[in-house]
């Protein structure tokens, strides 16, 4: 079996609790090198997960010819720069979403990929959830059999996303590195950067999932925005591949996780309900209602048990080794960044008109 020599940049919560443990258990992946600016923390994670090399900078890792691919978990304001440096050095990169804070930054990343030869995958784990894969197959079937696709909606009121996550997270007294201000859109007022980031960070997953369900690719535009002054709570409407799609956004103190997506056809619907994000081995639940002459409800179950975060890491390793395209490539993800800039342009214009 071919082996992918893998490096990782960053030792924060998601790196320690999710991504590094997942890559460590995937056949065909070998943890070779770790980069962490905090030396004591880096040493702890190196010993715990068996990385053979420890670097103080991702640039040192970029020069390591043994490392073929790199996972990146860093602050959003700096991870795009880190990913660009690695792509330019020819490394394949797996990175946290959002891909970038601005279209200009995202386009520079893709230029780095083209010049260096490394490919970029963005960690949209919802596309790799086994339940969502089942839902996608039923959606595709119903587009042929259940009449016109009328409407799509994603309801994301959040809640407790960690679900009592109990993974041990190593810590030290070392100060966290200053990530810098980040490269926000030039037109975005400084006092709107925080709200823009919070909305982008939370709902990038939701927009990306709707585009995938609807086979929208870059055929997606924002048609209306109705957000509160917080720039987070409200409704955004899209045209995705000719279908009206809506994101309903808010933040609640729900003990569980309040998110579901539903696509309505003339003769039925497909609905998925998401578990808390860090609830291991729990896929989304799926309901398929076939109306018309059939009148039946199906609840297909994804077996065996699996975790979307593990499956996305597995796909990254397999796709790099086999030369297959990523399901959530950087090229595809660029569309999301365009959409979020458009959302906030329209939001700020509406706020100014009130």
Residue frames relative to the residue before (quaternion, step in Angstrom):
aa qw qx qy qz dx dy dz
X 1.0000 0.0000 0.0000 0.0000 0.00 0.00 0.00
X 0.4673 -0.6606 0.5104 0.2912 3.56 -0.98 0.87
X 0.2194 -0.7746 0.5837 0.1058 3.56 -1.15 0.68
X 0.2797 -0.7462 0.5846 0.1524 3.55 -0.97 0.94
X 0.2935 -0.7522 0.5701 0.1519 3.57 -0.68 1.14
X 0.0765 -0.8622 0.4987 -0.0461 3.53 -0.23 1.36
X 0.1500 -0.7474 0.6403 0.0946 3.53 -1.13 0.81
X 0.1485 -0.7758 0.6017 0.1182 3.55 -1.27 0.30
X 0.2023 -0.7670 0.6022 0.0900 3.55 -1.06 0.91
X 0.7912 0.2834 -0.2362 0.4877 3.55 -0.73 1.10
X 0.1162 -0.8002 0.5877 0.0277 3.55 -1.06 0.85
X 0.3012 0.7732 -0.5053 0.2369 3.58 1.02 0.75
X 0.8124 -0.2983 0.1958 0.4612 3.53 -1.36 -0.22
X 0.7252 0.4316 -0.2650 0.4664 3.61 0.72 -1.02
X 0.6219 0.5343 -0.3510 0.4523 3.60 1.02 -0.67
X 0.7250 0.4379 -0.2452 0.4717 3.57 0.80 -1.03
X 0.7617 0.4312 -0.2140 0.4336 3.55 0.82 -1.01
X 0.8051 0.2763 -0.1080 0.5136 3.57 1.07 -0.71
X 0.8245 0.3528 -0.1962 0.3966 3.55 0.22 -1.29
X 0.6759 0.4753 -0.3200 0.4635 3.62 0.78 -0.88
X 0.6598 0.4869 -0.3368 0.4627 3.68 0.82 -0.79
X 0.6442 0.5169 -0.3349 0.4535 3.59 1.00 -0.71
X 0.6768 0.4799 -0.3056 0.4672 3.59 0.82 -0.92
X 0.6279 0.5649 -0.3354 0.4173 3.58 1.07 -0.73
X 0.7361 0.4119 -0.2289 0.4859 3.61 1.15 -0.51
X 0.5646 0.6152 -0.3833 0.3947 3.60 1.24 0.07
X 0.4184 -0.6888 0.5264 0.2707 3.60 -0.72 1.00
X 0.7569 0.3480 -0.2686 0.4836 3.55 -0.91 0.88
X 0.6888 0.4007 -0.2883 0.5309 3.60 1.27 -0.04
X 0.0771 -0.7806 0.6198 0.0256 3.57 -0.93 0.92
X 0.3342 -0.7396 0.5526 0.1898 3.59 -0.70 1.10
X 0.1112 -0.8422 0.5276 0.0011 3.54 -0.34 1.29
X 0.8381 0.0066 0.0802 0.5396 3.58 0.70 -1.07
X 0.1622 -0.7641 0.6209 0.0656 3.51 -1.19 0.76
X 0.1186 -0.7708 0.6216 0.0739 3.58 -1.06 0.79
X 0.1644 0.7669 -0.5992 0.1606 3.57 -0.79 1.09
X 0.4249 -0.7347 0.4751 0.2322 3.57 -0.78 1.07
X 0.6657 0.4376 -0.2968 0.5266 3.62 1.23 -0.40
X 0.3475 -0.8070 0.4288 0.2100 3.62 -0.12 1.26
X 0.6698 0.4974 -0.3263 0.4444 3.61 0.87 -0.81
X 0.6472 0.4979 -0.3163 0.4829 3.56 1.00 -0.82
X 0.6315 0.5410 -0.3287 0.4479 3.56 0.97 -0.83
X 0.6555 0.5119 -0.3150 0.4571 3.58 0.97 -0.83
X 0.6287 0.5368 -0.3351 0.4519 3.59 1.01 -0.78
X 0.7096 0.4453 -0.2688 0.4753 3.58 0.84 -0.97
X 0.5894 0.5618 -0.3684 0.4486 3.58 1.07 -0.63
X 0.6855 0.4692 -0.2867 0.4772 3.61 0.87 -0.93
X 0.6721 0.5329 -0.3140 0.4070 3.56 0.87 -0.91
X 0.8182 0.2590 -0.1063 0.5022 3.58 0.91 -0.94
X 0.5419 -0.7004 0.3631 0.2897 3.58 1.25 0.28
X 0.2619 0.7435 -0.5657 0.2419 3.61 1.03 0.65
X 0.4082 -0.7347 0.4861 0.2393 3.60 -0.83 0.92
X 0.7898 0.2143 -0.1000 0.5660 3.58 1.12 -0.64
X 0.1226 -0.7711 0.6213 0.0665 3.54 -1.18 0.69
X 0.0934 -0.8006 0.5918 0.0125 3.55 -0.78 1.11
X 0.4594 -0.6794 0.5059 0.2674 3.55 -1.21 0.62
X 0.7879 0.1851 -0.0794 0.5820 3.58 1.25 -0.32
X 0.5369 -0.6163 0.4670 0.3374 3.55 -1.14 0.63
X 0.5765 0.5908 -0.3796 0.4177 3.58 1.17 -0.47
X 0.6098 0.5246 -0.3480 0.4815 3.58 1.12 -0.63
X 0.6459 0.5093 -0.3147 0.4737 3.57 1.01 -0.79
X 0.6145 0.5650 -0.3455 0.4287 3.57 1.04 -0.77
X 0.6890 0.4708 -0.2714 0.4796 3.59 1.15 -0.62
X 0.5585 0.6075 -0.3870 0.4114 3.59 1.28 -0.17
X 0.3050 -0.8029 0.4858 0.1621 3.58 -0.31 1.24
X 0.5749 0.5865 -0.3911 0.4154 3.60 1.19 -0.33
X 0.6550 0.5190 -0.3109 0.4528 3.58 1.07 -0.75
X 0.1995 -0.8148 0.5388 0.0771 3.56 -0.66 1.14
X 0.7979 0.0625 0.0065 0.5994 3.58 1.06 -0.74
X 0.1574 -0.8014 0.5757 0.0394 3.55 -1.14 0.71
X 0.2520 -0.7156 0.6298 0.1669 3.53 -1.15 0.77
X 0.1483 -0.8028 0.5757 0.0456 3.58 -1.00 0.84
X 0.0703 0.7485 -0.6567 0.0599 3.55 -0.91 1.05
X 0.2718 0.7453 -0.5558 0.2485 3.55 -0.27 1.28
X 0.6988 -0.4202 0.3419 0.4671 3.54 -1.29 0.06
X 0.5886 -0.6118 0.3972 0.3485 3.58 -1.01 0.82
X 0.6407 0.5485 -0.3290 0.4248 3.57 1.11 -0.63
X 0.7859 0.2936 -0.1762 0.5149 3.60 1.17 -0.32
X 0.5684 0.6405 -0.4065 0.3184 3.61 1.07 -0.46
X 0.5906 0.5608 -0.3784 0.4400 3.61 1.12 -0.50
X 0.6391 0.5084 -0.3209 0.4797 3.58 1.02 -0.80
X 0.6415 0.5189 -0.3234 0.4632 3.58 0.95 -0.86
X 0.6685 0.5000 -0.3008 0.4611 3.57 0.88 -0.94
X 0.6372 0.5319 -0.3339 0.4467 3.60 0.98 -0.80
X 0.6448 0.5212 -0.3224 0.4567 3.59 0.95 -0.87
X 0.6887 0.4761 -0.2856 0.4663 3.58 0.95 -0.86
X 0.6336 0.5219 -0.3290 0.4669 3.60 1.00 -0.76
X 0.6443 0.5284 -0.3114 0.4569 3.53 1.01 -0.84
X 0.6789 0.4663 -0.2733 0.4970 3.57 1.20 -0.60
X 0.6027 -0.6115 0.3376 0.3858 3.58 1.27 0.16
X 0.4956 0.6481 -0.4412 0.3737 3.60 1.23 0.21
X 0.3979 -0.6467 0.5862 0.2824 3.55 -1.15 0.63
X 0.1748 -0.8300 0.5286 0.0331 3.58 -0.84 0.99
X 0.1398 -0.7187 0.6782 0.0624 3.50 -1.14 0.95
X 0.0568 0.8351 -0.5407 0.0838 3.59 -0.51 1.12
X 0.5864 -0.5584 0.4622 0.3615 3.53 -1.31 0.48
X 0.4162 -0.6260 0.5733 0.3258 3.52 -1.28 0.35
X 0.5530 -0.1419 -0.8177 -0.0735 1.57 -2.31 0.98
X 0.6375 -0.5430 0.3928 0.3801 3.54 -1.18 0.59
X 0.7794 -0.1154 0.1395 0.5998 3.56 0.96 -0.91
X 0.5189 -0.6352 0.4774 0.3151 3.54 -1.32 0.21
X 0.7924 0.1428 -0.0781 0.5879 3.59 1.24 -0.25
X 0.6275 -0.5284 0.4148 0.3938 3.53 -1.25 0.40
X 0.6326 0.5431 -0.3420 0.4334 3.59 0.92 -0.85
X 0.6674 0.4938 -0.2972 0.4716 3.57 0.95 -0.88
X 0.6521 0.5150 -0.3137 0.4594 3.59 0.95 -0.85
X 0.6582 0.5075 -0.3149 0.4582 3.58 0.94 -0.82
X 0.6203 0.5289 -0.3380 0.4704 3.59 1.06 -0.69
X 0.6195 0.5406 -0.3415 0.4553 3.59 1.04 -0.73
X 0.6788 0.4792 -0.2939 0.4724 3.57 0.92 -0.86
X 0.6010 0.5335 -0.3554 0.4774 3.58 1.12 -0.56
X 0.6297 0.5230 -0.3250 0.4736 3.58 1.07 -0.77
X 0.6318 0.5305 -0.3232 0.4636 3.56 1.05 -0.79
X 0.6775 0.4956 -0.2929 0.4578 3.57 0.91 -0.89
X 0.7017 0.4728 -0.2785 0.4544 3.57 0.92 -0.86
X 0.7596 0.3919 -0.2134 0.4732 3.59 1.00 -0.80
X 0.4746 -0.6942 0.4266 0.3329 3.58 1.16 -0.50
X 0.5485 0.5913 -0.4160 0.4200 3.60 1.23 -0.05
X 0.3086 -0.7503 0.5551 0.1834 3.58 -1.12 0.67
X 0.3198 -0.7683 0.5373 0.1371 3.54 -1.13 0.78
X 0.0356 -0.7534 0.6563 0.0200 3.55 -1.03 0.94
X 0.2383 -0.7614 0.5903 0.1224 3.57 -0.89 0.98
X 0.4642 -0.7405 0.4297 0.2272 3.55 -0.83 1.09
X 0.1300 0.7586 -0.6153 0.1703 3.55 0.29 1.33
X 0.1718 -0.8567 0.4755 0.1019 3.56 0.33 1.26
X 0.5466 0.6264 -0.4096 0.3756 3.62 1.14 -0.44
X 0.6329 0.5307 -0.3424 0.4479 3.60 1.06 -0.59
X 0.7216 0.4249 -0.2351 0.4934 3.59 1.22 -0.45
X 0.4227 0.6878 -0.4739 0.3517 3.58 1.28 0.08
X 0.4918 -0.6908 0.4401 0.2955 3.59 -0.77 1.03
X 0.6342 0.5215 -0.3371 0.4607 3.60 1.08 -0.64
X 0.6506 0.4990 -0.3193 0.4751 3.59 1.00 -0.75
X 0.6046 0.5393 -0.3612 0.4617 3.59 1.10 -0.59
X 0.6309 0.5097 -0.3275 0.4847 3.59 1.04 -0.77
X 0.6510 0.5187 -0.3152 0.4560 3.57 0.92 -0.92
X 0.6390 0.5319 -0.3309 0.4464 3.60 0.96 -0.85
X 0.6447 0.5090 -0.3357 0.4611 3.62 0.95 -0.76
X 0.6713 0.4779 -0.3084 0.4753 3.60 0.96 -0.79
X 0.6050 0.5457 -0.3565 0.4573 3.59 1.04 -0.70
X 0.6678 0.4976 -0.3028 0.4634 3.57 0.89 -0.93
X 0.6406 0.5120 -0.3259 0.4704 3.62 1.02 -0.76
X 0.7056 0.4748 -0.2788 0.4460 3.57 0.86 -0.95
X 0.5689 0.5693 -0.3941 0.4438 3.59 1.15 -0.40
X 0.6840 0.4443 -0.2782 0.5072 3.58 1.22 -0.48
X 0.8131 0.3394 -0.1134 0.4590 3.57 1.03 -0.79
X 0.7628 0.4175 -0.1942 0.4540 3.62 1.09 -0.59
X 0.6512 -0.5343 0.3258 0.4294 3.57 1.09 0.54
X 0.7788 -0.3589 0.2483 0.4506 3.52 -1.33 -0.21
X 0.4074 -0.6623 0.5729 0.2592 3.53 -1.15 0.74
X 0.2516 -0.8470 0.4595 0.0903 3.55 -0.32 1.31
X 0.8205 -0.0545 0.1928 0.5354 3.53 0.79 -1.04
X 0.0543 -0.7792 0.6233 0.0361 3.58 -1.10 0.68
X 0.0017 0.8043 -0.5938 0.0238 3.54 -1.01 0.79
X 0.1207 -0.7474 0.6471 0.0895 3.51 -1.21 0.67
X 0.1487 -0.7751 0.6126 0.0433 3.54 -0.77 1.12
X 0.0846 0.8190 -0.5593 0.0968 3.58 -0.52 1.17
X 0.0707 0.8227 -0.5573 0.0872 3.58 0.05 1.29
X 0.4850 -0.7420 0.3779 0.2673 3.54 1.34 0.42
X 0.0664 0.7752 -0.6259 0.0538 3.58 -1.11 -0.72
X 0.7513 -0.3438 0.2858 0.4855 3.57 -1.10 -0.75
X 0.1796 -0.8450 0.4982 0.0741 3.57 -0.14 1.28
X 0.6623 0.5435 -0.3131 0.4099 3.62 1.18 -0.45
X 0.1985 -0.8337 0.4997 0.1254 3.63 1.21 -0.43
X 0.6898 -0.4942 0.2856 0.4454 3.59 0.91 0.89
X 0.1503 0.8264 -0.5263 0.1318 3.57 1.16 0.61
X 0.1460 -0.8567 0.4947 0.0081 3.58 -0.57 1.19
X 0.3252 0.7491 -0.5177 0.2552 3.61 1.18 0.33
X 0.4620 -0.6714 0.5016 0.2902 3.61 -0.99 0.81
X 0.1242 -0.7868 0.6033 0.0402 3.57 -0.78 1.08
X 0.3330 -0.7544 0.5359 0.1809 3.58 -0.56 1.19
X 0.0262 -0.7929 0.6088 -0.0036 3.55 -1.09 0.77
X 0.1188 -0.7518 0.6406 0.1017 3.54 -1.33 0.36
X 0.5905 -0.5706 0.4332 0.3717 3.56 -1.33 0.04
X 0.4241 0.7182 -0.4608 0.3032 3.59 1.25 0.02
X 0.4928 -0.6614 0.4680 0.3173 3.61 -0.95 0.78
X 0.5035 -0.6294 0.4962 0.3225 3.52 -1.10 0.70
X 0.5217 -0.6379 0.4542 0.3387 3.61 -1.01 0.69
X 0.4764 -0.6462 0.5134 0.3031 3.55 -1.14 0.66
X 0.3053 -0.8030 0.4785 0.1819 3.62 -0.42 1.12
X 0.4846 -0.6585 0.4530 0.3554 3.60 1.18 -0.31
X 0.6917 -0.5444 0.3073 0.3615 3.57 -1.26 0.30
X 0.4234 -0.7004 0.4809 0.3146 3.60 1.09 -0.49
X 0.4052 -0.7128 0.5256 0.2267 3.56 -1.22 0.54
X 0.0629 -0.8137 0.5773 -0.0254 3.51 0.11 1.35
X 0.6655 -0.4700 0.3637 0.4516 3.62 -1.21 0.24
X 0.5715 -0.6302 0.4095 0.3294 3.58 -0.98 0.87
X 0.7022 0.4866 -0.2659 0.4466 3.59 1.05 -0.76
X 0.5851 0.6182 -0.3629 0.3791 3.62 1.23 -0.33
X 0.4215 -0.7017 0.5043 0.2750 3.65 -0.65 1.02
X 0.6013 -0.6052 0.3838 0.3533 3.56 -1.04 0.78
X 0.6807 0.4936 -0.3072 0.4456 3.61 0.98 -0.75
X 0.6611 0.4802 -0.3104 0.4859 3.60 1.28 -0.06
X 0.4378 0.7180 -0.4555 0.2922 3.58 1.25 -0.04
X 0.6515 0.5302 -0.3165 0.4407 3.58 0.94 -0.87
X 0.6910 0.4574 -0.2916 0.4777 3.63 0.77 -0.93
X 0.6276 0.5359 -0.3327 0.4564 3.59 1.00 -0.84
X 0.6746 0.4926 -0.3038 0.4582 3.58 0.88 -0.92
X 0.6538 0.5192 -0.3255 0.4438 3.59 0.90 -0.87
X 0.6711 0.4805 -0.3055 0.4747 3.59 0.94 -0.82
X 0.6495 0.5132 -0.3089 0.4684 3.59 0.96 -0.88
X 0.6688 0.5213 -0.3007 0.4365 3.57 0.85 -0.99
X 0.7314 0.4360 -0.2515 0.4601 3.59 0.86 -0.90
X 0.8249 0.3186 -0.1344 0.4472 3.58 0.71 -1.06
X 0.3665 0.6996 -0.5156 0.3324 3.59 1.22 0.26
X 0.6187 0.5472 -0.3352 0.4532 3.59 1.01 -0.81
X 0.7081 0.4956 -0.2745 0.4214 3.57 0.81 -1.05
X 0.6520 0.4972 -0.3078 0.4827 3.57 0.95 -0.88
X 0.6629 0.5181 -0.3053 0.4460 3.56 0.92 -0.92
X 0.6529 0.5112 -0.3184 0.4594 3.60 0.98 -0.81
X 0.6459 0.5091 -0.3275 0.4651 3.61 0.92 -0.82
X 0.6419 0.5188 -0.3360 0.4538 3.60 0.91 -0.81
X 0.6599 0.5038 -0.3067 0.4654 3.58 1.02 -0.82
X 0.6476 0.5162 -0.3223 0.4585 3.59 0.88 -0.88
X 0.7620 0.3945 -0.1884 0.4777 3.58 0.99 -0.88
X 0.3881 -0.7331 0.4741 0.2952 3.61 1.30 0.08
X 0.2603 0.8283 -0.4654 0.1720 3.55 1.11 0.72
X 0.1727 -0.7852 0.5735 0.1573 3.61 0.99 -0.68
X 0.7617 -0.2921 0.2356 0.5282 3.58 -0.76 -1.03
X 0.4987 0.6275 -0.4421 0.4028 3.59 1.26 0.28
X 0.4711 0.6391 -0.4507 0.4080 3.54 0.60 1.22
X 0.0307 0.7899 -0.6101 0.0538 3.55 -0.90 0.99
X 0.4434 -0.6508 0.5452 0.2874 3.55 -1.25 0.53
X 0.1725 -0.8202 0.5396 0.0799 3.59 -0.73 1.04
X 0.8012 -0.0692 0.0257 0.5938 3.62 1.10 -0.50
X 0.1354 -0.7768 0.6127 0.0541 3.55 -1.20 0.68
X 0.0532 0.7757 -0.6253 0.0668 3.56 -0.83 1.03
X 0.1694 0.7859 -0.5645 0.1873 3.55 0.17 1.35
X 0.5316 -0.6084 0.4832 0.3374 3.55 -1.19 0.59
X 0.7216 -0.4333 0.3134 0.4397 3.56 -1.32 0.09
X 0.6016 0.5680 -0.3663 0.4258 3.60 1.19 -0.43
X 0.4138 -0.7376 0.4518 0.2839 3.59 1.26 -0.16
X 0.6758 0.4887 -0.2577 0.4879 3.58 1.26 0.32
X 0.7596 0.3802 -0.1888 0.4927 3.57 0.86 -1.00
X 0.5768 0.6080 -0.4188 0.3497 3.58 -0.78 0.95
X 0.5452 -0.5950 0.4935 0.3243 3.52 -1.26 -0.61
X 0.0491 -0.7578 0.6500 0.0298 3.55 -1.08 0.84
X 0.1855 -0.7933 0.5756 0.0701 3.57 -0.89 0.99
X 0.1267 -0.7899 0.5994 0.0258 3.54 -1.03 0.91
X 0.2555 -0.6390 0.6761 0.2633 3.46 -1.46 0.13
X 0.0148 0.8003 -0.5966 0.0576 3.57 -0.52 1.23
X 0.8262 -0.1592 0.0561 0.5374 3.53 -0.38 1.28
X 0.7370 -0.4369 0.2165 0.4681 3.55 1.01 0.89
X 0.6444 0.4917 -0.3190 0.4911 3.59 1.28 0.09
X 0.4233 -0.6710 0.5403 0.2805 3.58 -1.00 0.82
X 0.0077 0.7969 -0.6016 0.0554 3.58 -0.77 1.08
X 0.1421 -0.8111 0.5668 0.0258 3.56 -0.97 0.88
X 0.1842 -0.7228 0.6545 0.1233 3.53 -1.20 0.73
X 0.1292 -0.7641 0.6292 0.0596 3.57 -0.84 1.06
X 0.0277 -0.8508 0.5222 -0.0518 3.59 -0.41 1.21
X 0.2552 0.7195 -0.6248 0.1635 3.52 -1.18 0.76
X 0.3155 -0.7204 0.5781 0.2174 3.55 -1.31 0.17
X 0.0139 -0.7990 0.6005 -0.0268 3.56 -0.80 1.05
X 0.5026 -0.6524 0.4802 0.3020 3.57 -1.29 0.32
X 0.1812 0.8210 -0.5157 0.1648 3.57 1.20 0.58
X 0.4889 -0.6762 0.4667 0.2932 3.61 -0.91 0.91
X 0.7272 0.3678 -0.2228 0.5350 3.55 1.11 -0.64
X 0.5558 -0.5716 0.4671 0.3824 3.56 -1.04 -0.80
X 0.1733 -0.8272 0.5330 0.0416 3.57 -0.48 1.24
X 0.3979 0.6864 -0.5157 0.3233 3.57 0.07 1.32
X 0.1751 0.7630 -0.6140 0.1012 3.53 -0.94 0.90
X 0.2154 -0.7564 0.6090 0.1031 3.54 -1.26 0.56
X 0.0103 -0.8149 0.5779 -0.0418 3.57 -0.87 0.95
X 0.1253 -0.7692 0.6248 0.0474 3.54 -1.00 0.95
X 0.2063 -0.8091 0.5474 0.0571 3.56 -0.70 1.19
X 0.1277 -0.7654 0.6290 0.0478 3.53 -0.96 0.99
X 0.6744 -0.4535 0.3698 0.4503 3.56 -1.27 0.11
X 0.8043 0.1985 -0.0764 0.5549 3.59 1.02 -0.81
X 0.8447 0.0213 -0.0674 0.5306 3.58 0.67 1.05
X 0.2203 -0.7583 0.5898 0.1690 3.53 -1.32 -0.25
X 0.2239 -0.7018 0.6490 0.1901 3.49 -1.44 0.20
X 0.0285 -0.8008 0.5973 -0.0335 3.55 -0.85 1.04
X 0.0686 -0.7681 0.6352 0.0436 3.56 -1.04 0.85
X 0.1496 -0.7699 0.6163 0.0706 3.56 -1.07 0.83
X 0.3164 -0.8047 0.4828 0.1387 3.54 -0.67 1.14
X 0.3914 -0.6800 0.5597 0.2667 3.58 -1.07 0.70
X 0.6667 -0.4196 0.3736 0.4897 3.62 -1.23 0.02
X 0.6067 -0.6410 0.3299 0.3351 3.55 -0.88 0.97
X 0.7741 0.3455 -0.1888 0.4958 3.59 0.94 -0.82
X 0.4090 0.6676 -0.5035 0.3654 3.58 1.18 0.46
X 0.3140 -0.8012 0.4804 0.1696 3.55 -0.28 1.27
X 0.8572 0.1507 -0.1221 0.4771 3.53 -1.28 0.63
X 0.5756 0.5200 -0.4150 0.4755 3.55 0.98 0.89
X 0.1887 -0.7784 0.5917 0.0916 3.56 -0.55 1.18
X 0.6322 -0.4799 0.4099 0.4493 3.56 -1.27 0.13
X 0.3953 -0.6723 0.5620 0.2756 3.56 -1.22 0.52
X 0.2259 -0.7987 0.5541 0.0641 3.56 -1.00 0.91
X 0.0378 -0.7610 0.6470 0.0271 3.54 -1.06 0.86
X 0.0703 -0.7767 0.6258 0.0118 3.56 -0.85 1.01
X 0.0657 -0.7878 0.6123 0.0058 3.58 -0.63 1.15
X 0.0982 -0.7785 0.6193 0.0262 3.55 -0.72 1.14
X 0.1745 -0.8098 0.5578 0.0519 3.53 -0.50 1.24
X 0.5308 0.6280 -0.4541 0.3430 3.59 -1.02 -0.73
X 0.8158 -0.2234 0.1826 0.5012 3.58 -0.89 -0.94
X 0.6470 0.5616 -0.3287 0.3975 3.61 1.17 -0.38
X 0.0041 0.8480 -0.5289 -0.0341 3.59 0.88 -0.98
X 0.4729 0.6358 -0.4880 0.3660 3.54 0.33 1.26
X 0.2400 -0.7399 0.6109 0.1470 3.52 -1.24 0.54
X 0.1147 -0.7803 0.6137 0.0364 3.56 -0.88 1.02
X 0.0998 -0.7632 0.6347 0.0687 3.54 -1.17 0.68
X 0.0773 -0.8304 0.5509 0.0308 3.59 0.41 1.20
X 0.2320 -0.7859 0.5665 0.0874 3.54 -1.00 0.90
X 0.3778 -0.7136 0.5473 0.2202 3.53 -0.97 0.92
X 0.0837 0.7765 -0.6184 0.0871 3.57 -0.66 1.14
X 0.5360 -0.1900 -0.8226 0.0010 1.54 -2.09 1.38
X 0.7197 -0.3902 0.3228 0.4750 3.55 -1.34 -0.02
X 0.1044 0.7884 -0.6010 0.0795 3.56 -1.03 0.78
X 0.3305 -0.7226 0.5811 0.1759 3.53 -1.33 0.40
X 0.5167 -0.6834 0.4183 0.3018 3.56 -0.74 1.07
X 0.6392 0.5331 -0.3383 0.4390 3.62 0.99 -0.75
X 0.6557 0.4883 -0.3186 0.4797 3.58 1.02 -0.73
X 0.6677 0.5171 -0.3088 0.4375 3.57 0.95 -0.86
X 0.6341 0.5134 -0.3543 0.4571 3.62 1.03 -0.64
X 0.6336 0.5174 -0.3297 0.4713 3.59 1.04 -0.76
X 0.6391 0.5255 -0.3170 0.4636 3.56 1.01 -0.82
X 0.6405 0.5156 -0.3212 0.4697 3.59 0.97 -0.82
X 0.6285 0.5380 -0.3476 0.4414 3.60 0.94 -0.83
X 0.6755 0.4905 -0.3003 0.4615 3.58 0.81 -0.99
X 0.6981 0.4796 -0.2840 0.4495 3.58 0.79 -1.00
X 0.6786 0.4981 -0.3042 0.4459 3.60 0.93 -0.86
X 0.6277 0.5091 -0.3436 0.4782 3.59 1.06 -0.66
X 0.6877 0.4912 -0.2938 0.4467 3.58 0.84 -0.96
X 0.7559 0.3881 -0.2017 0.4871 3.59 1.02 -0.83
X 0.4478 -0.7081 0.4432 0.3189 3.59 1.26 -0.14
X 0.4166 0.7149 -0.4614 0.3201 3.58 1.21 0.47
X 0.5574 -0.6007 0.4403 0.3668 3.62 -1.13 0.51
X 0.4859 -0.6486 0.5043 0.2981 3.55 -1.17 0.64
X 0.5020 -0.6449 0.4892 0.3045 3.56 -1.06 0.73
X 0.7703 0.1927 -0.1089 0.5980 3.58 1.15 -0.64
X 0.0189 0.8472 -0.5267 0.0670 3.53 0.59 1.21
X 0.6422 -0.5108 0.4059 0.4023 3.53 -1.29 0.31
X 0.6233 0.5474 -0.3447 0.4393 3.57 1.01 -0.78
X 0.6669 0.4845 -0.3007 0.4796 3.59 0.98 -0.83
X 0.6815 0.5262 -0.2857 0.4208 3.56 0.93 -0.95
X 0.5052 0.6463 -0.4237 0.3841 3.60 1.16 -0.43
X 0.6018 0.5703 -0.3567 0.4306 3.61 1.06 -0.71
X 0.6287 0.5398 -0.3441 0.4416 3.60 0.98 -0.77
X 0.6616 0.5030 -0.3180 0.4563 3.59 0.90 -0.87
X 0.6036 0.5370 -0.3501 0.4739 3.60 1.03 -0.71
X 0.6789 0.5037 -0.2989 0.4428 3.58 0.85 -0.95
X 0.6868 0.4818 -0.3040 0.4514 3.60 0.89 -0.82
X 0.5968 0.5169 -0.3717 0.4883 3.59 1.08 -0.54
X 0.6563 0.5065 -0.3180 0.4600 3.60 0.93 -0.84
X 0.6130 0.5500 -0.3503 0.4461 3.60 1.00 -0.80
X 0.7418 0.4234 -0.2528 0.4544 3.56 0.76 -0.96
X 0.5594 0.5559 -0.3998 0.4672 3.60 1.12 -0.43
X 0.6957 0.4700 -0.2701 0.4713 3.55 0.88 -0.98
X 0.6232 0.5384 -0.3355 0.4574 3.59 1.05 -0.74
X 0.6958 0.4651 -0.2853 0.4670 3.59 0.82 -0.95
X 0.6193 0.5274 -0.3482 0.4659 3.59 1.07 -0.67
X 0.6570 0.5044 -0.3058 0.4695 3.59 1.00 -0.82
X 0.6404 0.5183 -0.3248 0.4645 3.60 1.00 -0.81
X 0.6703 0.5046 -0.3019 0.4526 3.57 0.99 -0.79
X 0.6750 0.4913 -0.2898 0.4681 3.56 1.18 -0.56
X 0.5926 0.5965 -0.3744 0.3910 3.61 1.20 -0.28
